[in-house]
């Protein structure tokens, strides 16, 4: 089944003036928590809406008023696909004698690999870069922090704090720290071995977002059939 998310009556309260919470922000005007859906997938949005009673949410414009396929329907399709694959595997798998012995992973080899892994990025070879991210009023939780072009990354906690351990070798190249969060301008900060505690204040980028009471419109099978007939009729008229 498909559904559409709408916010028919957007809230007039500015998101930047709301009090941050673990899941979004608290609106003093509505006196309730506004869930931040801007960085969520369709499945995550569907799950959170089902778990909440009459939720208010913050959305990007492209997330609203568009048909979305329910995750439950997708799951049913995936189950059917995997059942079909498992049936084929059952038919295609040859039988072996009972005397066949399974191969076991050698303990010595495992310990060797384990020792090699411990040699990589030892604490003594790394430097911890830490700081706090905020807007003009409050700390920002869930901000993405990563070094440009590398796998090093983390997110700010509820109080806007972050800590990132980076190898000294990487820092010798004076990498760029990327600080990004939906609704704010991305910050780029050069870091090295002498970088101290970072106080990062993000600026609103003026991106259009909508906050307010969430309404989910589910499209029934009858409505979908009706829309299909309308589409076919329009195509025949155009011809």
C-alpha positions in Angstrom: 0.0 0.0 0.0 1.2 3.5 -0.8 0.8 6.5 1.5 1.5 10.2 1.4 2.9 12.4 4.2 1.4 15.9 4.6 1.7 18.8 7.0 -1.6 20.7 6.2 -1.0 23.4 8.9 2.7 24.2 9.2 3.9 25.6 12.6 4.9 29.3 12.7 7.6 28.6 15.3 11.2 28.8 13.9 13.2 25.6 14.3 16.3 27.5 15.3 14.4 28.9 18.3 13.1 25.5 19.6 14.8 23.7 22.4 16.9 20.7 21.1 15.9 17.2 22.2 17.3 13.7 21.5 14.8 13.2 18.6 14.4 16.7 17.4 13.3 19.9 19.2 10.6 21.0 21.7 8.2 23.6 20.5 7.0 25.9 23.3 4.2 27.2 21.0 2.7 23.7 20.5 4.1 22.5 23.9 5.2 19.2 22.4 8.3 17.5 20.8 8.8 18.0 17.1 10.5 14.9 15.5 13.3 15.7 13.0 12.6 13.5 9.9 14.8 15.5 7.6 17.6 12.9 7.7 15.5 9.8 8.0 14.7 7.1 5.4 11.1 6.3 4.4 11.2 3.2 6.5 12.4 5.1 9.6 9.8 7.8 9.1 7.0 5.2 8.8 8.2 3.4 12.0 8.5 6.6 14.0 5.0 7.8 13.0 3.5 4.4 13.9 5.2 4.6 17.4 4.0 8.2 18.1 0.5 9.5 18.7 -0.4 12.6 16.6 3.3 13.5 16.1 4.6 16.8 14.9 7.6 16.6 12.5 10.2 18.6 10.6 10.5 17.6 6.9 12.3 18.7 3.8 10.0 19.8 1.0 10.8 16.8 -1.2 9.7 14.4 1.6 6.1 15.8 1.5 3.1 15.1 -0.8 4.8 12.3 -2.7 3.5 8.6 -2.9 5.7 6.3 -0.8 5.5 2.5 -0.9 4.9 1.0 2.6 7.9 -0.9 4.0 5.5 -3.8 4.9 4.8 -4.3 1.2 8.5 -4.2 0.4 9.2 -6.7 3.1 6.6 -9.2 1.7 8.2 -8.9 -1.7 11.6 -9.5 -0.2 10.4 -12.6 1.7 8.9 -14.0 -1.5 12.2 -13.4 -3.3 14.3 -15.1 -0.7 11.9 -18.0 -0.4 12.3 -18.6 -4.1 16.1 -18.4 -3.9 16.2 -20.8 -1.0 14.1 -23.3 -2.9 16.5 -23.1 -5.8 19.4 -23.6 -3.5 17.7 -26.6 -1.9 17.2 -28.2 -5.4 20.7 -27.4 -6.6 22.7 -28.4 -3.6 24.4 -31.9 -4.1 24.4 -34.5 -1.4 27.6 -35.7 0.2 28.5 -38.8 2.2 28.1 -38.8 6.0 31.9 -39.3 6.4 32.7 -35.8 5.1 34.3 -33.7 7.8 33.8 -29.9 7.8 36.9 -27.7 7.6 37.7 -25.7 10.7 39.5 -22.3 10.9 42.9 -22.8 12.4 43.3 -21.0 15.8 46.9 -20.1 15.1 45.9 -18.3 11.9 43.1 -16.5 13.7 45.5 -15.3 16.4 48.0 -14.1 13.7 45.3 -12.0 12.0 44.2 -10.6 15.4 47.8 -9.5 16.2 48.1 -7.8 12.8 44.8 -5.9 13.3 46.1 -4.6 16.7 49.1 -3.1 15.0 46.8 -0.8 13.0 46.0 2.6 14.5 47.4 2.0 17.9 46.3 4.6 20.5 49.9 6.0 20.7 49.8 6.6 16.9 46.6 8.6 17.1 45.5 12.0 18.3 42.0 12.8 19.5 40.2 15.8 18.0 37.3 17.0 20.1 34.9 19.9 20.3 31.3 21.1 20.5 28.9 22.1 17.8 26.1 24.6 18.3 23.9 27.1 16.5 23.4 30.7 17.7 21.5 29.4 20.8 21.9 25.7 21.6 24.2 22.7 21.1 23.3 20.6 18.1 23.0 16.8 18.5 23.4 14.4 15.5 25.8 16.6 13.5 27.9 14.7 11.0 31.7 15.1 11.5 34.2 13.5 9.1 37.6 14.0 7.6 37.4 14.7 3.9 38.2 11.8 1.7 38.7 9.3 4.6 36.8 6.8 6.7 37.2 8.8 9.9 33.9 10.1 11.1 31.5 10.5 14.0 28.4 12.4 15.2 27.8 14.9 18.0 26.0 13.6 21.1 22.9 15.1 22.8 25.0 18.0 24.2 26.7 18.7 20.8 30.0 17.2 21.9 32.2 15.0 19.6 35.5 13.2 19.8 37.4 11.7 16.9 40.6 9.7 17.0 42.8 10.2 14.0 46.2 8.8 13.1 49.2 11.1 13.3 50.1 10.1 9.7 46.8 11.3 8.5 47.1 14.6 10.4 50.5 15.4 8.9 48.7 16.0 5.6 46.6 18.8 7.2 43.2 17.2 6.3 39.9 19.1 6.2 37.3 18.4 8.9 33.8 18.5 7.4 30.9 19.5 9.7 27.5 19.1 8.2 23.9 19.1 9.3 20.6 19.5 7.4 19.4 23.1 7.5 22.8 24.6 8.2 25.8 25.7 6.1 28.5 23.0 5.9 31.7 24.0 7.8 35.2 23.1 6.6 38.0 23.3 9.2 41.7 22.5 8.7 43.1 20.3 11.4 46.6 19.0 12.4 48.5 17.6 15.3 48.3 20.8 17.3 44.5 21.4 16.8 42.9 22.1 20.2 39.3 21.9 21.4 37.0 23.2 18.7 34.0 25.4 19.3 32.0 25.3 16.1 29.0 27.5 15.5 26.9 26.6 12.5 24.9 29.1 10.5 21.3 28.6 9.2 21.5 28.1 5.4 17.9 29.2 4.9 16.8 25.8 3.5 13.1 25.5 3.3 11.8 23.1 5.9 8.2 22.4 7.1 7.2 21.7 10.7 3.8 20.8 12.0 1.3 18.1 12.7 1.8 15.0 10.5 -1.0 13.6 8.5 -0.6 10.3 6.6 -3.0 9.7 3.7 -3.1 6.0 2.7 -4.2 5.2 -0.8 -6.7 2.3 -0.9 -6.8 -0.3 -3.7 -10.1 1.2 -5.0 -8.6 4.7 -5.2 -5.5 3.3 -7.1 -7.8 1.5 -9.6 -9.7 4.7 -10.1 -6.5 6.7 -10.7 -5.4 4.1 -13.2 -8.6 4.4 -15.2 -8.3 8.2 -15.1 -4.7 7.9 -16.4 -5.8 5.5 -19.2 -8.7 7.8 -20.2 -6.5 10.8 -20.3 -4.0 9.0 -22.5 -6.7 7.9 -25.0 -8.1 11.5 -25.1 -4.6 12.9 -25.9 -4.3 10.5 -28.8 
